[in-house]
Amino acid sequence: MIEFQNVSKIWPDGTAALFDVSLFVPKGQFCVLLGPSGAGKSTLLRAVNGLTTLSAGRVLIDGIELTPASAPSLRRRVGMIHQHCNLASRMSVAMNTLCGVLPDLPAWRSLLRWFPAADRERACELLARVGLDAKHLFRRAGDLSGGQQQRVGIARAFMLDPDVILADEPVASLDPRISHDIMSLIREVAKQRERSILCSLHQVNHAREFADRIVALRDGRVVFDDVPEVFTDAIAKRLYGPAGPMMNAASNPLHDPTATNANSALKLAA
Amino acid sequence: MVLVVICALLYSGKHMEMDRMVVMTTQAAGKLLGLAPDSQVARGISRIAESMWPPAVAEKEETARRPDLDRARLPWFTHIETEETTVHRLNPTTLQLEKTTERAEYLVNPVGYLQTVLIKMLETLEIAAWGTLLSVLFSVPLAYFAARNYTPNRVCYALARGFISLLRSAPELIVALFLVLAYGFGPIAGILALSLHAAGFLGKFYAEDIENADRKPQEALEAIGAGKWRTLWYGVVPQVLPQYVAYTLYILDRNVRMATVIGLVGAGGIGQELKGRFDMFQYDHVATILIVVFLVVVLLDQFSARTRARLI
């Protein structure tokens, strides 16, 4: 589970990426972050494993606060799936997947690139699970198609069996059919292990289909937080619509962020 | 601005005797075409060319100077020739000039000098190879400290960058000159001189490659807490390795050429042989050396081009 407590992030140039965000993602929940570009989705995700340092507030993973001291041990419990897969394109698929266990690998094994048999077996299993069979094992990651690369990225993220999965627009560069496959794969693998997922997306339809909960951000504030059923087209339109008096995240949220998740009453009428 | 440049060029040209260069070159060209009666340059070149041709390949040695020679088992490719020479000699008793015939026996090896040159060339290649190996060993840690995104702190970064600049700014020939004083004549000075200069070059380029490497795989490894050196080893090295190999091959190629040159100051290899022959005005031997150097450089070019093509 992930807990954000009054999290704020101000960039050095003075722009606020996140403004007093509080959020609790319980164990096993698939939580999707929606919002226009620049709303703070990536910043929020990257705050979980400390890739972004916060200006204010706290992030807790399973009740442990993320600090520079706890970051190394917490990071290994957080798997991340990246928008651009972030594979080492000149290394093999197998090696890229095995990179997922690096934080736990002794130094001499890391140096020699000699992975224990158990890890290698696990990598093969995971790759098979995400639909890449043995013939792909020793292909260069850079030679794979975009969808296949993201499958490798998913396998890598699950290598250490993390408690929390972060997915930063995992299907942004994939076609609709493949992105559907990838989304259901992420959901399936995570549900099987009861892992919490925090996933930022641009596709509202995917969010409706796969999410247990939708959190919408606009200008660094949470403007909607509820089950997908109540995320109507009208709300989506206003979320991505032009900023103006109607859509002022601070004074006129789409949905009261203080309302609990169970309370599906919509403040937004028009 | 243009005027200033032109003025500077005119001044410097006068200073550098560019006018004389033009006159002499024109004369030489005229001589070549049969227009000019005489040319200093053409004379100089033709004299050297005449003495260089044919290149010396054979080696001849009096058997008298080889007391340990086993006549039943001569060294490879050799045979014994006897030559009779007639000399006029003053007889000390009669005080008359007498004609005497002297017989001298020679051990002749028709490819003997070529063998010597090839052995020296091999030595040069060895110097270049060791120089390259050592420069890689020096430059890898140097590159780590000189890469802005991996260096432990600013002081290390500044020190490493400064050291690299220092290494790069000292020409091999000068370094070799000093090292010959320190280590004596022979290949050690050559190897060290080559490797120090090349380490500066490689350190700079390796470091810049690390800085410019694709951030994405590094970020993925950082995100799971893999730590700094693991990120470098798995996220950076595989990406920059082909470039590294290309640089290293270039350095090998360059080192072979430089190794012939630094021999001139006594740092071993074929350069030392070249300088010796040059100083003794044995231009036919010089010709053999130059031809061998040329062929080896061409072959090496081919080799490195092929290796590079296969790796990238």
Contacts between the chains, C-beta under 8 A, distances in Angstrom:
chain1	res1	chain2	res2	distance
A	49	B	223	5.2
A	49	B	224	7.7
A	49	B	225	7.6
A	51	B	219	7.1
A	51	B	222	6.8
A	51	B	223	5.9
A	71	B	225	6.9
A	72	B	225	4.8
A	72	B	227	7.4
A	73	B	225	7.6
A	74	B	225	7.7
A	75	B	223	6.7
A	75	B	224	5.8
A	75	B	225	3.0
A	76	B	224	6.1
A	76	B	225	5.0
A	78	B	223	7.5
A	78	B	224	7.3
A	79	B	224	7.0
A	80	B	220	6.9
A	80	B	223	4.4
A	80	B	224	6.8
A	82	B	216	7.0
A	82	B	219	7.2
A	82	B	220	5.9
A	82	B	223	7.8
A	84	B	216	5.5
A	85	B	216	7.7
A	86	B	216	4.0
A	86	B	217	5.5
A	86	B	219	5.8
A	86	B	220	3.7
A	87	B	216	7.8
A	87	B	217	6.2
A	87	B	220	7.4
A	88	B	217	4.1
A	88	B	234	6.6
A	88	B	235	6.0
A	88	B	238	5.1
A	88	B	239	6.2
A	89	B	214	7.5
A	89	B	217	7.8
A	89	B	239	7.3
A	90	B	238	4.7
A	90	B	239	5.8
A	90	B	241	7.3
A	90	B	242	7.6
A	91	B	234	7.5
A	91	B	238	4.7
A	95	B	234	7.8
A	95	B	238	8.0
A	99	B	220	7.5
A	99	B	221	6.3
A	99	B	226	7.4
A	99	B	234	5.3
A	99	B	235	8.0
A	100	B	224	6.7
A	102	B	221	6.5
A	102	B	224	7.0
A	102	B	226	4.1
A	102	B	227	7.8
A	102	B	230	5.0
A	102	B	234	6.5
A	103	B	224	5.7
A	103	B	225	4.7
A	103	B	226	5.3
A	103	B	227	7.1
A	103	B	230	7.9
A	105	B	230	7.8
A	110	B	230	5.3
A	110	B	233	6.7
A	110	B	234	7.8
A	111	B	233	7.0
A	153	B	220	7.8
A	156	B	220	7.4
A	160	B	224	7.0
A	166	B	223	7.9
